[in-house]
Structure formats: structure tokens, C-alpha cells
Amino acid sequence: MSELPSSPAPAAPAFTLDVIGHIESDYPDKFGIPRQPGLAPAARGRLRLDPPFDDPLTVRGLEAFSHLWLTFVFHESPTRWTPLVRPPRLGGNAKVGVFASRSTHRPNRLGLSLVELAGIDTTRGVALELRGHDLLDGTPVLDIKPYLPWVESRPDALAGFAPDAPPHYRVVFTCEAESRLAERADRLSLRALIEQVLAQDPRPAYRRGAEARVYGVRLRDVDVRFHVVDDAGTPVMEVLAIVALDP
């Protein structure tokens, strides 16, 4: 009996996803954003829902939850992707499969972030106040789901090449930077944000140790300029200046 000819594989279905809202963030630029949520608890943000999803009925009961999963789009990442990527945790040299990483260079550019829900404002539409996020200003959000710790927290899970939290380095401020902080009404929360972001060394993974180059991280409405000095073989992040961004 002759074999029946195989049928061609069905075409993959296409999906259209609606953006339900956008992020207003302490991070106006990609450089310096923590590589995972929760690493900078001082980071503030707001998810403002777009019509028709800004009906207060859509968030009824959400106030009973402390944390949320946000599904979003890496909207400023390239649309191209490759099967192998270089995770920063491996020094930016070793390669792993894209699906074994959290790289932003993904086939569909989808991201997933666990954020703290600090409040809900329904006076004009719906705005969710967030803390500890890792989202760029303007990020399109596709979905919101409550976080359930009894099923989604697995301390015994294997974490591959990232088994522990990244190292944290000491952050110091020059007198000039201290004086600029002292002038601001948000000086305490801004200092905390600067310390939490720089303590993770936001430089490219291949740069380690002290170096003369001055970097700039944009946080809120300022450019935080810093370099890295050596303290007995340990990098220290020194904030040189805090410069207001052009409005």
C-alpha cells in the first residue's frame, strides 16, 4: 500500500493584541534600568489605562492584592532577534538560547514584570501607582494579573546561570552632588533611587572595575553622572553631578 502524501503544516495563526495602557516611569531612558523588577524598590511608576479599559469596573477588587504581573512590550528594542543571546549575568560573552534568557531581543518582544501595587486612582479613568518596577517610560502594557504567592513563589526552583541576586556596590556622592540633592523636595526618594540603581553597576557587562569614563543615568528629571573608583579592589560608584534635564 502506498503512503498517503503528507498534508502541509497549517499556517501559524496571527493574533492581534490590544494595548490596555502605558507606563509613566522614573526611567526615561533604557540605560540604568534594573535588569529585573524589585531590585530598586524606590522606583516609582504609574500605569494609566487607555479607553475603553479605563473603566473603574475593570479594577474592582484589585486593591486586595499587593503585587501584580504586567505583560508588556519591549517597544524600544529591535524587532530583529537571534536564537542565541549574551546574558549580562554571564559577562556578556557566553551565549545561551533566547528562550533560556530574559533578553529583550525576543521574537515577539514580550516582557513580564512583577510590580508592587501602591495605590489605585479612579478619579479620572484608572491609574495604578507602582513601586519597584523595571519599566521604561511609555512602555505599552498588554495585560494585568494579580500575583498569587501561594502558587507563584517557588524558593526551591532552579535558577540556571542566575542562582543569586546580582552583587551590590557602594555608592558615594561628591559634595556637588549632595548639594544638588539637598535642593530637591524629593531628595530622600531620589537618593534612594540613585543608590539602588547604581549599586547594581549599570555599565555594560564587559566593563568591570574602576575606569576613568563618566557615565550618565537618566532618572526622573535629572541626569546622574557617575564614574567608578577602586576601593581595595572593589568597585565604588561615585556620583559626580546631578544635572537637570531640559524640559
VEXDRENDO-699264 format. One line per 2 residues: number of its first residue (from 1); their letters; for each residue x negated, y, z of C-alpha. Coordinates in nm, 2 decimals. Last residue first. Layout:
% residues N
NUM) A) X/Y/Z; ... $
% end
This chain:
% residues 247
247) PD) -1.21/7.02/2.99; -1.59/7.00/2.96 $
245) LA) -1.73/6.75/3.21; -1.85/6.88/3.55 $
243) VI) -2.21/6.77/3.63; -2.31/6.56/3.93 $
241) AL) -2.69/6.55/3.95; -2.99/6.33/4.04 $
239) VE) -2.81/6.03/4.18; -3.08/5.78/4.28 $
237) MV) -3.01/5.41/4.22; -3.27/5.20/4.41 $
235) PT) -3.44/4.90/4.25; -3.62/4.66/4.49 $
233) GA) -3.99/4.60/4.46; -4.09/4.79/4.77 $
231) DD) -3.85/5.07/4.69; -3.86/5.14/4.32 $
229) VV) -3.67/5.42/4.15; -3.37/5.40/3.91 $
227) HF) -3.22/5.71/3.74; -2.90/5.89/3.78 $
225) RV) -2.67/6.14/3.62; -2.30/6.14/3.73 $
223) DV) -2.09/6.31/3.46; -1.78/6.45/3.61 $
221) DR) -1.40/6.46/3.55; -1.31/6.12/3.68 $
219) LR) -1.63/5.91/3.65; -1.86/5.95/3.35 $
217) VG) -2.19/5.77/3.40; -2.51/5.93/3.28 $
215) YV) -2.85/5.77/3.26; -3.20/5.92/3.31 $
213) RA) -3.49/5.72/3.18; -3.80/5.70/3.40 $
211) EA) -3.77/5.33/3.49; -3.75/5.12/3.80 $
209) GR) -3.65/4.75/3.78; -3.42/4.58/3.54 $
207) RY) -3.32/4.67/3.18; -3.22/4.37/2.98 $
205) AP) -2.87/4.37/3.14; -2.78/4.71/3.01 $
203) RP) -2.76/4.97/3.29; -2.45/4.96/3.52 $
201) DQ) -2.66/4.87/3.83; -2.39/4.72/4.06 $
199) AL) -2.46/4.98/4.33; -2.39/5.25/4.07 $
197) VQ) -2.02/5.18/4.06; -1.96/5.13/4.43 $
195) EI) -2.17/5.43/4.52; -2.01/5.66/4.27 $
193) LA) -1.66/5.55/4.37; -1.74/5.60/4.74 $
191) RL) -1.88/5.95/4.67; -1.57/6.03/4.47 $
189) SL) -1.34/5.92/4.75; -1.52/6.13/5.00 $
187) RD) -1.57/6.44/4.78; -1.21/6.46/4.66 $
185) AR) -1.17/6.83/4.75; -1.51/6.90/4.58 $
183) EA) -1.77/7.15/4.69; -1.96/6.90/4.91 $
181) LR) -2.01/6.67/4.61; -2.20/6.94/4.43 $
179) SE) -2.42/7.00/4.73; -2.50/6.63/4.77 $
177) AE) -2.60/6.61/4.41; -2.84/6.90/4.45 $
175) CT) -2.99/6.75/4.77; -3.05/6.42/4.59 $
173) FV) -2.82/6.13/4.64; -2.91/5.77/4.73 $
171) VR) -2.75/5.44/4.62; -2.88/5.10/4.75 $
169) YH) -2.83/4.80/4.52; -2.56/4.54/4.51 $
167) PP) -2.62/4.20/4.37; -2.35/4.04/4.15 $
165) AD) -2.08/3.83/4.32; -2.16/3.46/4.32 $
163) PA) -2.11/3.15/4.10; -2.14/3.34/3.77 $
161) FG) -2.30/3.08/3.53; -2.02/2.83/3.60 $
159) AL) -1.76/2.95/3.86; -1.64/2.62/3.99 $
157) AD) -1.32/2.64/4.19; -1.32/2.57/4.57 $
155) PR) -1.20/2.92/4.65; -0.89/2.87/4.45 $
153) SE) -0.66/3.17/4.48; -0.38/3.15/4.21 $
151) VW) -0.13/2.92/4.38; -0.10/3.06/4.74 $
149) PL) -0.23/3.40/4.63; 0.06/3.48/4.40 $
147) YP) -0.02/3.79/4.18; 0.28/3.96/4.03 $
145) KI) 0.29/3.98/3.65; 0.26/4.28/3.43 $
143) DL) 0.24/4.27/3.05; 0.10/4.44/2.73 $
141) VP) -0.11/4.72/2.87; -0.28/4.97/2.63 $
139) TG) -0.60/5.12/2.79; -0.60/5.50/2.77 $
137) DL) -0.86/5.54/3.04; -1.08/5.23/3.06 $
135) LD) -0.97/4.96/3.30; -1.17/4.79/3.58 $
133) HG) -0.92/4.83/3.87; -0.98/4.86/4.24 $
131) RL) -0.67/5.06/4.31; -0.35/5.11/4.11 $
129) EL) -0.05/5.35/4.13; 0.23/5.23/3.91 $
127) AV) 0.43/5.49/3.71; 0.79/5.44/3.60 $
125) GR) 1.02/5.70/3.44; 1.04/6.03/3.62 $
123) TT) 1.10/5.98/3.99; 1.01/5.61/3.97 $
121) DI) 0.67/5.62/4.14; 0.54/5.29/4.26 $
119) GA) 0.25/5.25/4.50; -0.10/5.11/4.58 $
117) LE) -0.07/4.79/4.37; -0.41/4.63/4.38 $
115) VL) -0.55/4.50/4.05; -0.63/4.16/3.89 $
113) SL) -0.73/4.22/3.53; -0.67/4.01/3.21 $
111) GL) -0.81/4.11/2.88; -0.70/4.04/2.52 $
109) RN) -0.93/4.14/2.23; -0.76/3.89/2.00 $
107) PR) -1.06/3.70/1.86; -1.28/3.82/2.15 $
105) HT) -1.56/4.07/2.18; -1.47/4.20/2.53 $
103) SR) -1.67/3.91/2.68; -1.52/3.72/2.97 $
101) SA) -1.72/3.41/2.89; -1.68/3.04/2.82 $
99) FV) -1.43/3.11/2.54; -1.70/3.32/2.36 $
97) GV) -1.94/3.03/2.38; -2.26/3.08/2.57 $
95) KA) -2.58/3.26/2.47; -2.89/3.34/2.68 $
93) NG) -3.04/3.68/2.64; -2.83/3.95/2.81 $
91) GL) -2.97/3.87/3.15; -2.75/3.57/3.21 $
89) RP) -2.50/3.78/3.41; -2.48/4.02/3.12 $
87) PR) -2.31/3.75/2.91; -2.46/3.70/2.56 $
85) VL) -2.19/3.59/2.32; -2.15/3.29/2.08 $
83) PT) -1.84/3.22/1.86; -1.86/3.57/1.71 $
81) WR) -1.60/3.85/1.71; -1.52/4.15/1.49 $
79) TP) -1.24/4.39/1.60; -1.49/4.60/1.79 $
77) SE) -1.40/4.70/2.14; -1.23/5.03/2.21 $
75) HF) -0.88/4.88/2.25; -0.98/4.60/2.48 $
73) VF) -0.61/4.51/2.50; -0.42/4.44/2.82 $
71) TL) -0.26/4.17/3.04; -0.23/4.31/3.40 $
69) WL) -0.21/4.07/3.69; -0.08/4.24/4.00 $
67) HS) -0.16/4.28/4.37; 0.02/4.38/4.69 $
65) FA) 0.37/4.24/4.60; 0.70/4.35/4.77 $
63) EL) 0.70/4.67/4.58; 0.77/4.47/4.26 $
61) GR) 1.12/4.41/4.37; 1.28/4.63/4.10 $
59) VT) 1.00/4.71/3.85; 1.20/4.68/3.53 $
57) LP) 1.51/4.84/3.69; 1.31/5.17/3.71 $
55) DD) 1.35/5.19/3.33; 1.01/5.28/3.19 $
53) FP) 1.01/4.98/2.95; 1.21/5.16/2.68 $
51) PD) 1.00/5.38/2.68; 0.64/5.37/2.79 $
49) LR) 0.52/5.27/3.14; 0.25/5.47/3.31 $
47) LR) -0.01/5.26/3.47; -0.21/5.47/3.71 $
45) GR) -0.57/5.44/3.83; -0.80/5.49/4.12 $
43) AA) -1.14/5.33/4.16; -1.24/5.32/4.53 $
41) PA) -1.22/4.94/4.55; -1.51/4.91/4.30 $
39) LG) -1.59/4.54/4.26; -1.21/4.46/4.26 $
37) PQ) -1.19/4.41/3.89; -1.48/4.26/3.70 $
35) RP) -1.76/4.41/3.48; -1.75/4.74/3.67 $
33) IG) -1.70/5.03/3.43; -2.03/5.21/3.40 $
31) FK) -2.03/5.27/3.03; -1.68/5.24/2.89 $
29) DP) -1.59/5.61/2.92; -1.31/5.80/3.08 $
27) YD) -1.32/5.57/3.39; -1.11/5.72/3.68 $
25) SE) -0.81/5.59/3.48; -0.47/5.67/3.33 $
23) IH) -0.37/5.34/3.19; -0.10/5.29/2.92 $
21) GI) 0.24/5.13/2.90; 0.45/4.85/2.76 $
19) VD) 0.26/4.78/2.44; 0.47/4.55/2.23 $
17) LT) 0.33/4.23/2.09; 0.39/4.10/1.74 $
15) FA) 0.30/3.73/1.69; 0.18/3.55/1.38 $
13) PA) 0.24/3.18/1.34; -0.05/2.97/1.22 $
11) AP) 0.02/2.83/0.88; 0.11/2.46/0.88 $
9) AP) -0.17/2.22/0.80; -0.13/2.08/0.45 $
7) SS) 0.05/1.74/0.44; -0.16/1.43/0.40 $
5) PL) -0.10/1.23/0.09; 0.06/0.89/0.17 $
3) ES) -0.18/0.60/0.17; -0.15/0.34/-0.09 $
1) M) 0.00/0.00/0.00 $
% end
